[in-house]
């Protein structure tokens, strides 16, 4: 026999579990990479839209009018996650976008690094550079940029 009260309690439990799964997964997603920049960069936080503009070659200057130098980590897991969370793109779509930018003369291909330490070293020594690395790896040579 159907009991509305029991059905409501069961539905509430299922909804609660689904929220835990969704919000727990989202929190893990956001924390798996860190945006880093050279210490010369004046910004300490960027919106997702600003990061999209930077990594799609649309926003090319920082607030102090200095040219932004983006860099990319080739690490498959971190790259996929960064592109999905920040740009809503796959690595293939990102590559195609940059091939179009290069072939139309709008930009040069951003430097890509096979490991996080090489990218950190590049960002640390390159004024106005920005990049992303797995969380917990930046160190003191670069500054961390928050996503607001």
Secondary structure, 3 states (H helix, E strand, C coil): CCCHHHHHHHHHHHHHHHHHHHHHHHHHHHCCEEEEECCCCCCCEECHHHHHHHHCCCCCECCCCCECEEEEECCHHHHHHHHHHHHCCCHHHHHHHHHHHHHCCCCCCCEEECCHHHHHHHHHHCCCEEEEEECCCCCCCCEEEEEC
